[in-house]
Every structure is written in C-alpha cells, then in structure tokens.
Amino acid sequence: MRRLFSFLLLFFLLTSRGLEGKVLGIEAKEKVLKNGLKVIVVEDHSTPTVTFQVWYKVGSYYETFGKTGISHLLEHMMFEGTKKYPPGEFSKIVARNGGQENAFTSRDYTAYFENWASDRLKISMELESDRMVNLLLDPKEFEREKKVVMEERRLRTEDDPTSLLVEEVYAAAFKAHPYHWPVIGWMKDIENITLEDLRHHYRTYYAPNNAIIVVVGDVKAEEVFKLVEEYFGSIPPAKHIPHPKYWEPPQRGERRVIVKSPEAKLPFIFGGFHVPNIGSGEEYALKVLVNILGVGRSSRLYKRLVFEEKKALYAGAYYSSKTLSPGLLCFYAAVQQGVKPEEVEKLIWEEIEKIRKGDITEKELEKAKNQIASDFIYGLDSNFYRAMSIGILEAIGKDWRYLNTYVDNIRKVTKEDVIRVARKYLTRDNLTIGYLLPEVKQ
C-alpha cells in the first residue's frame, strides 16, 4: 500500500507542474537545546518504526596533512566501549532489541544511526548520549582497530585498481583543499595516528553544539524533545570547535594521471570537472546535465560507448551537490579488451561536445527531469533516507527545507540552462582525467 501511495504521488508530481513544492512538503519540528544540540523530528505513523540518527560536523574536510583518516578511525572506535557499555556491548544491545545500527564517515560529516521499532527509541537515547561523552579509547582496542582500518584501506583501495585511480584523480584535482585526500586517509598517516591524537579529535568535535539529532518515524515530536533533553541536555558544549574555510584555486589547464597496476585486467578511465555545490543555484542544471550524459543505460555515454561502439563494458557519470565545498562532476568508463583508452576518451568528448553545442531534445530533457524527481521522491519514502536527506543538509550548514523545493527547481531547468553549465564547466582546462593501465608482472 505504501509503495502504491508513493507511485500515485510521483505520478501526480510529474503531471502537475508547479505544485511539486506544496505536495512534497516535509513537515518537521525542530528544537535547539541550551547546550547547542539541534533536534529535528518528522512524525510518520504509517508503520511502528523509527530511525534515530546523530550527525557530527566532522569528516576528512576537518583533518590536516599527517592526520588524514582520523575521523574515520574515530568512527570505528565509537563502537569500542564506554565505562557503562564494554566493547561490543553497544551492537549486542541493538541486536537483542531487533534493531539495526551502523555508521559512516564522509568528507564533510560523520553519522551514527539505529533503526528499530518505535518503542525502542529510548535505547538510542541512552547509548548515543553515553558515547558522545564517555568513550573509553582503550590503548589495546585502539591499536587493534587501527590495524582493522589499515586492512580496510588495503582491501578497498590499494588492492582495488579502480579505487586507486579515483583516489589519484581527486588528489590531482584538489591541490589546496582537503578533498585532496581520501576519507579513509593515507596509509602512513593511519599508521602514525596516536591515541592522544584521537582523544583530541574526539574532545574537539564530538560535542552537542557540533551535532544534529534527526528522528523520523512513529513518534510524537514533543515526546522526542523531552527524551533528548533528559539524555543529552546535561552534556556540556565544547568551548571551541574549529570550522576552517578552504578554497581551491582555479584550475588553469588539463591535468592527467596515469596509474599502472598488475591487478588491473583492463584499462579504466575516470575524470572530473570542478563544479559548484549546493546553494550556487546551478546545481539543478548540473544534475540534469549529468543525468543526460551518464546516468543509466539509456544515457548518452552508455548508449554510445557500450551499445553502439562496443568499446566499453560500462560507462557513466555522477554529481553530488550536497557537499560543504564545490566538488567534481565525474565520468568513467571500463575499456573493452583490445581497445585503447584514448579511443574511448575521444568518444566521451564527442558526447560532451554535442551537449555543449545544444544537441539536446525536449524528450531527453523531460526524461532526465522525471528520472531525477522519481529517484528523489522514492528515496523520501523511507524513514531512514528521509532522515539521511535532512541530516546531510544540516551537517553541511544548509536548511532541511531545501528538500521541499528540490523537485520544483529541477522542473524549472531549461535546455538553455543545461547548455550553459556544460559550456561553462565541461572544458578541457577544467578537467582532471586519469587512466588505469594494466601492468604486466615481471
């Protein structure tokens, strides 16, 4: 029934232009405690479930050279116990109560969540308030977890040639900005992080006045506010929380990266253009542009490279505007056996040039906007992803009400808007591109 409702809502949105903002409106209640903790609650009584999320305004953006990866390492340590709850007990309590829990670190934020029946909400309050301020940071657990993170980096990046290429392209694209380094950090930095480094990071950033709590589900907002006050209200705010500002200087020419790996079986291409982020007003046109260019099997890149020319196994593009700083609009292609990456790059540029010259049909434009709206609305059908959408915006300093006008602003994008941002940002001088090349073992 809920999926049917979502489908009918989507159909209405896509056939009733100009009403999207009113129909989609998310109703949330919010409160800020005296210690600075912001709480946002969305009531949804359609199922007896709830998601509880704590968002901290800290990620790899807030790190420095020599200490990269410390935010992600601290995320791991947050599961390693307090005086009240020994190592491993947090996850056991959640499992015993039929819940799910996890965490993630990004460039701009770190988040922790529990999903379960709404009558278990108090457990989230107890567990999260305790580890916000009482983390043990045991030396033995720290050394063990550090090895776990180093192995994670080894498996996911250093032994994965495609991920290694992406990392190298970002490092070349960003020279002065913290997006230069990976969220997981450089291997040597992880190895050299000390327990005192981690303790300082924890005390600096894990504080109520640097956090947002988002609760979505079968709850009453006023009752949630009372519980948050009870469990979090006595936690003192941090006196000084650094919020550095970084700017990447303009790129003044194409940058190229070559990564050779004996683990690579076929060449791979990955590239990115510097583009603005949320709040620029151009993010909507860029979202439509990237959808036309490389989202899905019916996109320009997939059709040309995979179906027509048969020179790539797969191809695509993506762009995320919801970041603290301007990022990249990226494209990629897995090159077919016996095909040179230069041939594939040439085809990619041909498709980009077509868009830059205005070769976009109205049907293609409407299809892209419908697809973006569809994905957005279906995402908000879930308590978890609704809370995620709110949490991301608040963690990067934007108001959650941005969600209520998103589809309407996508709908307003014209063909001329797409051509304009393509000509402005999809240029050679604004490109960083990398090739992954198989290396024969000697």
C-alpha positions as CSV (number, residue, x, y, z in Angstrom):
1,M,0.0,0.0,0.0
2,R,2.8,2.4,0.9
3,R,4.6,1.8,-2.4
4,L,1.3,2.3,-4.3
5,F,0.8,5.6,-2.5
6,S,4.3,6.7,-3.5
7,F,3.7,5.7,-7.1
8,L,0.5,7.7,-7.2
9,L,2.2,10.7,-5.5
10,L,5.0,10.5,-8.0
11,F,2.5,10.3,-10.9
12,F,0.8,13.4,-9.6
13,L,4.0,15.3,-9.2
14,L,5.2,14.5,-12.7
15,T,1.8,15.5,-14.3
16,S,1.1,18.6,-12.2
17,R,3.9,21.1,-12.8
18,G,4.2,24.0,-10.3
19,L,2.6,22.1,-7.4
20,E,5.6,19.9,-6.5
21,G,6.7,22.0,-3.6
22,K,3.3,22.1,-2.0
23,V,2.6,18.3,-2.5
24,L,6.1,17.2,-1.4
25,G,6.3,19.4,1.7
26,I,8.1,17.6,4.6
27,E,6.7,18.7,7.9
28,A,9.4,18.7,10.6
29,K,9.6,20.1,14.0
30,E,12.9,21.3,15.5
31,K,14.4,22.5,18.7
32,V,17.8,23.6,19.9
33,L,18.9,22.7,23.4
34,K,20.7,25.2,25.6
35,N,24.0,23.2,25.0
36,G,23.6,23.8,21.3
37,L,22.3,20.4,20.2
38,K,19.8,20.7,17.3
39,V,17.0,18.1,17.2
40,I,14.8,17.6,14.1
41,V,11.7,15.3,14.2
42,V,9.5,14.1,11.4
43,E,6.4,12.3,12.5
44,D,5.3,9.4,10.3
45,H,2.8,7.0,11.8
46,S,2.3,4.7,8.8
47,T,4.5,2.0,10.4
48,P,5.5,1.4,14.0
49,T,9.2,2.0,13.2
50,V,11.7,4.8,13.8
51,T,15.2,5.8,12.7
52,F,17.4,7.7,15.1
53,Q,20.5,9.4,13.7
54,V,23.3,11.5,15.2
55,W,25.3,13.7,12.8
56,Y,28.6,15.3,13.8
57,K,30.0,18.1,11.7
58,V,33.4,16.5,11.2
59,G,34.9,14.4,8.4
60,S,38.1,14.4,6.4
61,Y,37.5,18.0,5.4
62,Y,38.4,18.9,9.1
63,E,41.7,17.0,9.1
64,T,45.2,18.1,8.3
65,F,48.2,16.8,6.5
66,G,49.8,14.0,8.6
67,K,46.5,13.2,10.4
68,T,44.3,12.1,7.5
69,G,41.8,9.3,8.2
70,I,41.5,10.3,11.9
71,S,37.7,10.9,11.6
72,H,37.1,7.5,10.1
73,L,39.3,5.8,12.7
74,L,37.3,7.6,15.4
75,E,34.1,6.3,13.9
76,H,35.4,2.8,14.4
77,M,36.4,3.5,18.0
78,M,32.9,4.7,18.8
79,F,31.9,1.1,18.9
80,E,34.7,0.1,21.3
81,G,33.0,0.8,24.6
82,T,32.4,3.2,27.5
83,K,32.6,2.5,31.2
84,K,28.9,1.7,31.2
85,Y,28.9,-0.4,28.0
86,P,32.1,-2.5,27.4
87,P,33.5,-3.1,23.9
88,G,30.9,-4.9,21.7
89,E,28.0,-4.3,24.1
90,F,26.5,-1.5,22.0
91,S,25.9,-3.7,19.0
92,K,24.7,-6.6,21.1
93,I,22.1,-4.4,22.8
94,V,20.8,-3.2,19.4
95,A,20.7,-6.7,18.1
96,R,18.8,-8.1,21.1
97,N,16.2,-5.5,20.6
98,G,15.7,-6.3,16.9
99,G,17.4,-3.2,15.6
100,Q,20.0,-2.3,13.0
101,E,22.9,0.0,13.6
102,N,25.8,1.4,11.7
103,A,27.9,4.5,11.0
104,F,29.6,6.2,8.1
105,T,32.2,8.9,7.6
106,S,32.3,11.2,4.6
107,R,34.4,14.2,3.6
108,D,32.0,16.6,5.4
109,Y,30.4,14.7,8.3
110,T,30.2,11.5,10.4
111,A,26.8,9.9,11.3
112,Y,25.6,7.1,13.5
113,F,22.1,5.5,13.4
114,E,19.8,2.9,14.7
115,N,16.6,1.6,13.0
116,W,14.1,-0.3,15.0
117,A,10.6,-0.5,16.5
118,S,9.5,2.9,17.7
119,D,9.0,1.7,21.3
120,R,12.8,1.2,21.4
121,L,13.7,4.8,20.9
122,K,14.9,5.3,24.5
123,I,17.7,2.8,23.9
124,S,19.1,5.0,21.2
125,M,19.0,8.0,23.5
126,E,20.8,6.1,26.2
127,L,23.5,4.6,24.0
128,E,24.3,7.6,21.9
129,S,24.3,10.1,24.7
130,D,26.7,7.9,26.6
131,R,29.2,7.5,23.8
132,M,29.0,11.2,22.9
133,V,30.9,12.0,26.1
134,N,32.1,8.8,27.8
135,L,34.2,7.0,25.1
136,L,36.9,4.8,26.7
137,L,39.5,4.9,24.0
138,D,41.4,1.9,25.4
139,P,45.0,1.6,24.1
140,K,44.7,-2.1,23.1
141,E,41.4,-1.5,21.3
142,F,42.9,1.5,19.6
143,E,45.9,-0.5,18.2
144,R,43.6,-3.3,17.1
145,E,41.1,-1.0,15.4
146,K,43.9,0.9,13.7
147,K,45.1,-2.4,12.1
148,V,41.5,-3.1,11.0
149,V,41.3,0.3,9.3
150,M,44.7,-0.2,7.6
151,E,43.5,-3.6,6.3
152,E,40.3,-1.9,5.1
153,R,42.3,0.6,3.1
154,R,44.5,-2.2,1.7
155,L,41.5,-4.2,0.5
156,R,39.2,-1.4,-0.7
157,T,41.8,0.9,-2.3
158,E,45.4,-0.3,-2.6
159,D,44.3,-3.8,-3.9
160,D,41.4,-2.3,-5.9
161,P,43.0,-0.6,-9.0
162,T,39.8,1.3,-9.9
163,S,39.5,2.9,-6.4
164,L,43.2,3.7,-6.6
165,L,42.7,5.6,-9.8
166,V,39.8,7.6,-8.3
167,E,41.9,8.5,-5.3
168,E,44.7,9.7,-7.5
169,V,42.4,11.8,-9.7
170,Y,41.0,13.5,-6.7
171,A,44.5,14.1,-5.3
172,A,45.4,15.8,-8.6
173,A,42.2,17.8,-8.9
174,F,42.4,19.3,-5.5
175,K,45.7,20.9,-4.6
176,A,44.9,23.2,-1.7
177,H,41.6,21.8,-0.4
178,P,41.2,18.8,2.0
179,Y,39.2,17.0,-0.7
180,H,42.7,16.2,-1.9
181,W,43.0,13.2,0.5
182,P,40.7,10.2,0.8
183,V,38.2,9.8,3.7
184,I,40.0,6.7,4.9
185,G,43.3,8.6,4.9
186,W,46.7,7.8,3.6
187,M,48.2,4.5,4.9
188,K,51.2,6.1,6.6
189,D,49.0,8.7,8.3
190,I,46.7,6.0,9.7
191,E,49.7,4.1,11.0
192,N,51.1,7.2,12.7
193,I,47.9,8.5,14.4
194,T,48.4,8.3,18.2
195,L,45.8,7.7,20.9
196,E,46.3,11.2,22.1
197,D,45.6,12.5,18.5
198,L,42.3,10.5,18.5
199,R,41.4,11.7,22.0
200,H,41.9,15.3,21.0
201,H,39.8,14.9,17.8
202,Y,37.0,13.3,19.9
203,R,37.0,16.0,22.5
204,T,37.1,18.8,19.9
205,Y,34.3,17.7,17.6
206,Y,32.1,15.2,19.5
207,A,30.0,17.7,21.4
208,P,26.3,18.6,21.4
209,N,26.9,22.1,19.8
210,N,28.5,20.3,16.9
211,A,25.8,17.7,16.4
212,I,22.3,17.2,15.0
213,I,19.9,14.6,16.0
214,V,17.3,13.5,13.4
215,V,14.4,11.3,14.3
216,V,11.9,10.1,11.7
217,G,9.1,7.6,12.3
218,D,6.2,6.7,14.5
219,V,6.9,9.2,17.3
220,K,5.5,12.4,18.7
221,A,7.8,15.3,18.4
222,E,7.2,16.8,21.9
223,E,8.0,13.4,23.5
224,V,11.2,13.1,21.5
225,F,12.3,16.6,22.6
226,K,11.7,15.6,26.2
227,L,13.8,12.5,25.9
228,V,16.6,14.3,24.2
229,E,16.6,16.9,26.9
230,E,16.7,14.1,29.5
231,Y,19.6,12.2,28.0
232,F,21.6,14.9,26.2
233,G,20.7,18.1,28.0
234,S,23.3,17.9,30.7
235,I,26.2,17.3,28.3
236,P,28.4,20.5,28.3
237,P,29.1,22.2,24.9
238,A,32.6,22.4,23.5
239,K,34.2,25.8,24.1
240,H,35.9,26.0,20.7
241,I,35.0,23.9,17.6
242,P,37.2,24.8,14.5
243,H,35.3,25.3,11.3
244,P,38.0,26.1,8.8
245,K,37.3,27.5,5.4
246,Y,39.2,26.2,2.4
247,W,39.2,27.4,-1.2
248,E,40.6,25.5,-4.2
249,P,42.4,27.9,-6.6
250,P,41.0,27.9,-10.2
251,Q,42.4,25.2,-12.4
252,R,44.3,26.6,-15.3
253,G,44.8,23.6,-17.5
254,E,44.1,20.0,-18.0
255,R,45.7,17.6,-15.5
256,R,46.4,14.0,-16.3
257,V,47.1,11.0,-14.1
258,I,48.4,7.5,-15.1
259,V,48.1,4.6,-12.6
260,K,49.6,1.3,-13.5
261,S,48.7,-1.8,-11.7
262,P,49.4,-5.6,-12.1
263,E,46.0,-6.2,-10.5
264,A,44.2,-4.4,-13.4
265,K,42.8,-6.6,-16.1
266,L,41.6,-3.9,-18.4
267,P,42.1,-0.1,-18.8
268,F,39.7,2.2,-17.0
269,I,39.1,5.9,-17.4
270,F,38.0,8.3,-14.7
271,G,37.7,12.1,-14.9
272,G,36.2,15.0,-13.2
273,F,35.4,18.7,-13.8
274,H,35.3,21.3,-11.0
275,V,31.7,22.4,-10.4
276,P,29.8,24.4,-7.8
277,N,27.9,22.8,-4.9
278,I,24.5,23.4,-3.2
279,G,23.5,27.0,-2.9
280,S,25.0,28.1,-6.1
281,G,21.7,27.9,-8.0
282,E,23.5,25.9,-10.7
283,E,23.2,22.5,-9.0
284,Y,19.8,21.8,-10.6
285,A,21.0,22.3,-14.2
286,L,24.2,20.3,-13.4
287,K,22.1,17.5,-12.1
288,V,20.0,17.4,-15.3
289,L,23.2,17.6,-17.3
290,V,24.9,14.7,-15.6
291,N,21.7,12.6,-15.9
292,I,21.6,13.2,-19.7
293,L,25.3,12.5,-20.0
294,G,25.8,9.4,-18.0
295,V,23.1,8.2,-15.5
296,G,21.6,4.8,-16.5
297,R,21.8,2.5,-19.5
298,S,19.8,5.0,-21.7
299,S,22.3,7.8,-21.1
300,R,24.5,9.3,-23.8
301,L,27.7,7.7,-22.6
302,Y,26.3,4.2,-22.0
303,K,24.4,4.1,-25.3
304,R,27.4,5.4,-27.4
305,L,30.3,3.6,-25.7
306,V,28.6,0.3,-24.7
307,F,25.7,-0.4,-27.1
308,E,26.8,1.4,-30.3
309,E,30.6,1.4,-30.4
310,K,31.1,-1.6,-28.1
311,K,34.3,0.0,-26.8
312,A,33.4,-0.1,-23.1
313,L,32.0,-2.7,-20.7
314,Y,30.1,0.0,-18.8
315,A,30.2,3.8,-18.6
316,G,28.5,6.6,-16.7
317,A,28.7,9.9,-14.8
318,Y,27.6,11.3,-11.5
319,Y,27.5,14.5,-9.5
320,S,26.6,15.3,-5.9
321,S,25.8,18.9,-5.0
322,K,25.2,18.3,-1.2
323,T,28.8,19.0,-0.1
324,L,30.4,21.5,2.1
325,S,32.6,22.8,-0.7
326,P,32.5,22.7,-4.5
327,G,33.3,19.2,-5.8
328,L,33.6,17.3,-9.1
329,L,31.2,16.2,-11.8
330,C,32.7,12.9,-12.7
331,F,32.6,10.4,-15.6
332,Y,34.0,6.9,-16.0
333,A,34.3,4.0,-18.5
334,A,35.6,0.5,-18.3
335,V,37.5,-0.1,-21.6
336,Q,36.9,-3.2,-23.6
337,Q,39.6,-5.7,-24.3
338,G,41.9,-4.6,-27.2
339,V,40.6,-1.1,-27.2
340,K,42.9,1.9,-26.4
341,P,41.7,4.2,-23.7
342,E,42.4,7.2,-26.0
343,E,39.7,5.9,-28.3
344,V,37.1,5.8,-25.5
345,E,38.1,9.3,-24.3
346,K,37.6,10.6,-27.8
347,L,34.0,9.2,-27.8
348,I,33.3,10.7,-24.4
349,W,34.4,14.1,-25.6
350,E,32.2,13.8,-28.7
351,E,29.2,13.3,-26.5
352,I,30.1,16.2,-24.3
353,E,30.6,18.5,-27.3
354,K,27.2,17.6,-28.6
355,I,25.6,18.8,-25.4
356,R,27.8,21.9,-25.4
357,K,26.6,22.7,-28.9
358,G,23.0,22.4,-27.9
359,D,22.2,18.9,-29.2
360,I,19.5,18.1,-26.6
361,T,15.9,17.1,-27.4
362,E,12.9,18.2,-25.3
363,K,12.1,14.5,-24.8
364,E,15.5,13.8,-23.4
365,L,15.3,16.8,-21.1
366,E,11.9,15.8,-19.7
367,K,13.1,12.2,-19.3
368,A,16.1,13.4,-17.2
369,K,14.0,15.6,-15.0
370,N,11.4,12.9,-14.5
371,Q,14.1,10.4,-13.5
372,I,15.6,12.8,-11.0
373,A,12.2,13.5,-9.5
374,S,11.4,9.8,-9.3
375,D,14.6,8.9,-7.6
376,F,14.3,11.8,-5.1
377,I,10.7,11.0,-4.2
378,Y,11.2,7.3,-3.8
379,G,14.1,8.0,-1.6
380,L,12.0,10.1,0.7
381,D,9.5,7.2,1.0
382,S,11.8,5.6,3.6
383,N,12.2,6.8,7.2
384,F,15.9,6.2,7.0
385,Y,16.5,8.1,3.8
386,R,14.3,10.9,4.7
387,A,16.4,11.3,7.9
388,M,19.5,11.0,5.8
389,S,18.5,13.7,3.4
390,I,17.7,16.0,6.4
391,G,20.9,15.1,8.2
392,I,23.2,15.7,5.2
393,L,21.8,19.2,4.6
394,E,22.0,20.2,8.3
395,A,25.5,18.8,8.6
396,I,26.8,21.0,5.8
397,G,25.1,24.0,7.2
398,K,22.0,24.1,4.9
399,D,18.4,24.1,6.0
400,W,16.4,20.9,5.6
401,R,13.6,22.8,3.9
402,Y,15.7,22.8,0.8
403,L,14.1,19.4,0.2
404,N,10.7,20.8,-0.2
405,T,11.6,22.9,-3.3
406,Y,14.1,20.5,-4.9
407,V,11.7,18.8,-7.4
408,D,10.2,22.2,-8.3
409,N,13.6,23.6,-9.0
410,I,14.6,20.6,-11.1
411,R,11.3,21.1,-13.1
412,K,12.4,24.7,-13.9
413,V,15.6,23.6,-15.6
414,T,15.5,24.5,-19.3
415,K,17.5,23.3,-22.2
416,E,19.4,26.6,-22.3
417,D,20.4,26.1,-18.6
418,V,21.9,22.7,-19.4
419,I,23.8,24.0,-22.4
420,R,25.1,27.0,-20.4
421,V,26.5,24.9,-17.5
422,A,28.0,22.4,-19.9
423,R,29.8,25.2,-21.8
424,K,30.9,26.8,-18.5
425,Y,32.3,23.8,-16.7
426,L,32.8,20.9,-19.1
427,T,36.0,22.3,-20.6
428,R,39.5,20.8,-21.1
429,D,41.1,23.4,-18.9
430,N,38.8,22.4,-16.0
431,L,39.4,18.7,-16.4
432,T,41.4,16.2,-14.4
433,I,41.5,12.8,-16.1
434,G,43.1,9.5,-15.2
435,Y,43.9,6.3,-17.0
436,L,44.3,3.0,-15.2
437,L,46.6,0.7,-17.2
438,P,47.3,-3.0,-16.7
439,E,50.9,-3.6,-15.8
440,V,52.5,-6.9,-16.8
441,K,54.2,-8.6,-13.8
442,Q,57.9,-9.0,-14.4
